[in-house]
Amino acid sequence: MQKFKSIFNKIKPVIGMIHLKALPGTPKYKYDTSYIIDEALKEAEIYKKAGIDAIMIENMHDVPYIKGGVGHEISTIMTLVAYLIKQQTNLPVGIQILAGANKEALAAAKAANADFIRAEGFVFAHTADEGIIEAQAGDLLRYRSQIDAAAIAVFTDIKKKHSSHAITQDVSLLDTAKAAQFFLSDGVIITGNHTGESTSIEELKTLKDHLNTPIIVGSGITLENVAAYIPICDAMIVGSYFKDEGYWENDLNYDRVANFMTHVNNLRG
């Protein structure tokens, strides 16, 4: 919890998502890198002006994702974007590199002076559309020590969305969260089953009663339901709601972000 508190200077921080345009080498890549970077910085400025607490970048347009090790053409651009956003906004900045490219994300965060990464496949295994994602906690945290990146938080998805958990169906969400905590996760991320789908409030309440690690809601937060989540989580990642019509592929909407943050600030007192 101490690392979490050292990164965020607000209680119940809201982390706004920037979904980078498709990056070089991926099927949907069509913009030159200067445009990709400029668009990300424009979104970062919108977030900053609207009062967001933190920003995370992700290569969500790079479909279809590959499992693990992405190329340097991906990680280098994400490093540069994260560095520039950090310099421009002076906000906490995080990185997720899909799919499950956690070492690459950690290296990028270290080089960019970013603050955290979002890691999938931290404990246990699950089957995603990229294939079987195996647990990486041991290798990942050893790598963090090797590159002198102990200050970078590793927030970890458990029972991740867009995935089948049949092979761990006898392991409850709580037991999975406890395993992540035991394996030194800096915070567990709980989601609905799909992007933009609401996270179970009852499951969050159960985790809140039994965990000492930060609990982060990773999907489905909106202006209408945020009041229900704030008492039972430590942070919120919001992407889809902040876009036009609440759809993740659309443009970032300043008014949606600003209205949401005004509401959250009132709830936070």
C-alpha positions as MATLAB code, in Angstrom:
seq = 'MQKFKSIFNKIKPVIGMIHLKALPGTPKYKYDTSYIIDEALKEAEIYKKAGIDAIMIENMHDVPYIKGGVGHEISTIMTLVAYLIKQQTNLPVGIQILAGANKEALAAAKAANADFIRAEGFVFAHTADEGIIEAQAGDLLRYRSQIDAAAIAVFTDIKKKHSSHAITQDVSLLDTAKAAQFFLSDGVIITGNHTGESTSIEELKTLKDHLNTPIIVGSGITLENVAAYIPICDAMIVGSYFKDEGYWENDLNYDRVANFMTHVNNLRG';
ca = [
       0.000    0.000    0.000;
       2.912    2.364    0.679;
       4.093    2.273   -2.934;
       0.537    2.956   -4.103;
       0.278    5.989   -1.829;
       3.654    7.307   -2.952;
       2.507    7.337   -6.582;
      -0.916    8.934   -6.227;
      -1.471   12.204   -4.395;
      -5.262   11.835   -4.434;
      -7.419    9.342   -2.588;
      -9.397    7.025   -4.862;
      -7.439    8.177   -7.946;
      -8.985    8.022  -11.407;
      -6.647    6.697  -14.098;
      -7.627    7.801  -17.610;
      -6.789    5.569  -20.564;
      -5.057    6.625  -23.764;
      -5.425    3.977  -26.453;
      -2.599    4.672  -28.887;
      -3.317    4.470  -32.600;
      -2.209    1.190  -34.173;
       1.575    0.959  -33.995;
       4.091   -0.011  -36.708;
       4.037   -3.602  -37.877;
       0.444   -4.269  -36.786;
      -2.394   -4.933  -39.271;
      -4.260   -1.680  -38.594;
      -1.165    0.560  -38.679;
      -1.784    3.521  -41.028;
      -0.520    6.725  -39.375;
       3.086    7.834  -39.188;
       4.647    7.841  -35.756;
       4.656   11.624  -35.371;
       0.857   11.638  -35.741;
       0.463    8.781  -33.257;
       2.592   10.630  -30.711;
       0.856   13.978  -31.297;
      -2.590   12.442  -30.856;
      -1.554   10.823  -27.590;
      -0.183   14.119  -26.291;
      -3.402   15.901  -27.275;
      -5.401   13.381  -25.258;
      -3.026   13.770  -22.324;
      -3.609   17.522  -22.398;
      -7.388   17.014  -22.481;
      -7.115   14.744  -19.448;
      -4.905   17.220  -17.615;
      -7.267   20.156  -18.244;
     -10.275   18.053  -17.213;
      -8.676   17.235  -13.872;
      -7.711   13.566  -14.234;
      -5.524   12.074  -11.491;
      -3.311    9.783  -13.595;
      -2.890    8.505  -17.147;
      -2.177    5.072  -18.594;
      -1.248    4.283  -22.189;
      -2.078    1.041  -23.961;
      -1.649   -0.387  -27.472;
      -5.256   -1.543  -27.705;
      -5.522   -0.867  -31.457;
      -2.753   -3.390  -32.211;
      -5.195   -6.210  -32.939;
      -4.787   -9.110  -33.290;
      -2.494   -9.194  -30.271;
       0.440  -11.520  -29.955;
       1.252  -13.333  -26.752;
       4.160  -11.826  -24.860;
       7.278  -10.359  -26.456;
       6.327   -7.509  -28.743;
       8.960   -5.975  -30.998;
      11.069   -2.904  -30.353;
       8.929   -1.001  -32.851;
       6.138   -1.199  -30.244;
       7.980   -0.765  -26.963;
      10.163    2.123  -28.137;
       7.212    4.242  -29.275;
       5.349    3.504  -26.068;
       8.421    4.493  -24.071;
       8.650    7.804  -25.916;
       4.947    8.542  -25.559;
       4.975    7.778  -21.843;
       8.059    9.953  -21.322;
       6.539   12.899  -23.172;
       3.215   12.597  -21.334;
       5.049   12.522  -18.019;
       6.992   15.646  -18.969;
       3.900   17.435  -20.279;
       1.469   16.662  -17.466;
       3.574   15.804  -14.414;
       0.900   13.247  -13.544;
       1.436    9.620  -12.555;
       1.806    7.642  -15.778;
       1.361    3.927  -16.396;
       1.922    1.523  -19.292;
       0.247   -1.656  -20.460;
       1.578   -3.514  -23.500;
      -0.751   -6.120  -24.942;
      -0.851   -8.975  -24.717;
       0.957   -9.903  -21.542;
       4.165   -8.130  -22.601;
       4.888   -7.278  -18.994;
       8.686   -7.195  -19.086;
       8.536   -4.914  -22.110;
       6.117   -2.639  -20.260;
       8.374   -2.583  -17.210;
      11.427   -1.723  -19.301;
       9.480    1.027  -21.062;
       8.266    2.411  -17.731;
      11.811    2.455  -16.380;
      13.149    4.283  -19.440;
      10.224    6.731  -19.490;
      10.357    7.508  -15.773;
       6.782    6.250  -15.559;
       5.178    5.128  -12.319;
       3.357    1.839  -12.841;
       2.479   -0.912  -15.254;
      -0.629   -3.034  -15.692;
       0.311   -6.703  -15.924;
      -1.854   -9.587  -17.065;
      -0.867  -13.154  -16.313;
       0.703  -12.418  -12.925;
      -0.568  -15.444  -11.011;
      -2.201  -18.665  -12.251;
      -2.869  -19.218  -15.943;
      -5.795  -18.417  -18.182;
      -6.767  -18.876  -21.807;
      -7.106  -15.694  -23.818;
      -7.729  -15.174  -27.516;
      -3.935  -15.007  -27.909;
      -3.509  -18.449  -26.347;
      -2.579  -19.693  -22.892;
      -1.173  -16.920  -20.705;
       0.981  -18.322  -17.929;
       1.940  -16.745  -14.601;
       4.857  -14.314  -14.756;
       5.182  -12.989  -11.207;
       8.505  -14.640  -10.383;
      10.307  -13.633  -13.571;
       8.722  -10.190  -13.703;
       9.603   -9.076  -10.195;
      13.123  -10.470  -10.495;
      13.499   -8.490  -13.696;
      12.238   -5.388  -11.895;
      15.041   -5.816   -9.367;
      17.630   -6.410  -12.081;
      16.856   -3.134  -13.866;
      16.645   -1.125  -10.628;
      12.937   -0.395  -11.106;
      11.659   -1.184   -7.624;
       9.828    2.141   -7.468;
       7.599    1.165  -10.402;
       4.370   -0.419   -9.186;
       3.084   -3.591  -10.820;
      -0.727   -3.594  -10.779;
      -2.036   -7.000  -11.742;
      -5.186   -8.254  -13.415;
      -6.797  -11.285  -11.826;
      -9.464  -13.404  -13.519;
      -8.870  -11.135  -16.498;
     -11.616  -10.010  -18.899;
     -11.826  -11.443  -22.443;
     -10.504  -14.738  -21.111;
     -11.555  -18.229  -20.084;
     -10.692  -19.316  -16.558;
     -11.948  -22.892  -16.818;
      -8.572  -24.286  -15.783;
      -8.784  -22.330  -12.521;
     -12.533  -22.493  -11.957;
     -11.929  -24.193   -8.602;
      -9.861  -21.180   -7.486;
     -12.080  -18.317   -6.330;
     -11.508  -14.674   -7.154;
     -10.580  -14.103   -3.510;
      -8.051  -16.945   -3.513;
      -6.584  -15.603   -6.739;
      -6.307  -12.137   -5.208;
      -4.680  -13.566   -2.085;
      -2.149  -15.378   -4.288;
      -1.367  -12.125   -6.107;
      -0.933  -10.360   -2.779;
       1.351  -13.155   -1.519;
       3.386  -12.871   -4.727;
       3.913   -9.144   -3.996;
       1.440   -7.521   -6.371;
       1.284   -3.769   -5.763;
      -2.463   -3.783   -6.431;
      -5.038   -6.127   -7.955;
      -7.233   -5.078  -10.876;
     -10.785   -6.405  -11.043;
     -12.855   -6.157  -14.243;
     -16.086   -7.250  -15.808;
     -15.986   -9.952  -18.457;
     -15.490   -7.529  -21.353;
     -14.205   -4.005  -22.055;
     -16.630   -1.475  -20.614;
     -18.580   -4.099  -18.679;
     -19.272   -3.328  -15.035;
     -17.270   -4.978  -12.297;
     -19.169   -6.945   -9.670;
     -19.742   -4.836   -6.561;
     -20.328   -7.931   -4.429;
     -16.977   -9.408   -5.467;
     -15.259   -6.117   -4.679;
     -16.808   -6.038   -1.224;
     -15.498   -9.537   -0.552;
     -11.990   -8.560   -1.593;
     -12.135   -5.361    0.447;
     -12.852   -7.384    3.576;
      -9.916   -9.754    3.109;
      -7.050   -7.992    1.320;
      -4.349   -5.580    2.409;
      -3.274   -4.693   -1.121;
      -4.919   -1.903   -3.177;
      -8.012   -2.888   -5.156;
      -8.402   -1.230   -8.557;
     -11.594   -1.337  -10.633;
     -10.529   -1.893  -14.221;
     -13.712   -1.648  -16.297;
     -17.287   -0.437  -16.424;
     -17.032    2.769  -14.376;
     -19.427    5.526  -15.483;
     -20.749    8.799  -14.153;
     -23.923    6.997  -13.134;
     -22.332    4.193  -11.109;
     -19.081    5.628   -9.759;
     -20.666    6.517   -6.408;
     -21.235    2.820   -5.750;
     -17.605    1.921   -6.425;
     -15.722    4.661   -4.587;
     -16.321    3.260   -1.047;
     -15.077   -0.215   -1.958;
     -12.040    0.394   -4.183;
      -8.737    2.221   -3.974;
      -8.506    3.405   -7.603;
     -10.424    3.317  -10.875;
      -9.235    2.848  -14.455;
     -11.631    4.550  -16.864;
     -11.386    4.323  -20.637;
     -14.597    3.659  -22.535;
     -16.778    6.113  -20.609;
     -14.487    9.031  -21.433;
     -14.851    8.520  -25.188;
     -17.606    9.858  -27.446;
     -20.754    7.799  -26.881;
     -18.881    5.757  -24.279;
     -17.119    3.561  -26.835;
     -13.382    2.941  -26.478;
     -12.452    3.425  -30.160;
     -14.014    6.898  -30.357;
     -12.352   10.246  -29.637;
     -11.711   11.383  -26.093;
     -14.457   13.731  -24.915;
     -13.386   16.611  -22.642;
     -16.874   17.216  -21.238;
     -17.325   13.579  -20.232;
     -13.987   13.612  -18.405;
     -14.560   16.997  -16.746;
     -18.091   16.179  -15.590;
     -16.948   12.815  -14.257;
     -14.041   14.335  -12.334;
     -16.250   17.072  -10.863;
     -18.622   14.382   -9.624;
     -15.773   12.254   -8.247;
     -14.220   15.219   -6.468;
     -17.540   15.906   -4.783;
     -17.780   12.273   -3.721;
     -14.223   12.339   -2.404;
     -15.017   15.455   -0.412;
];
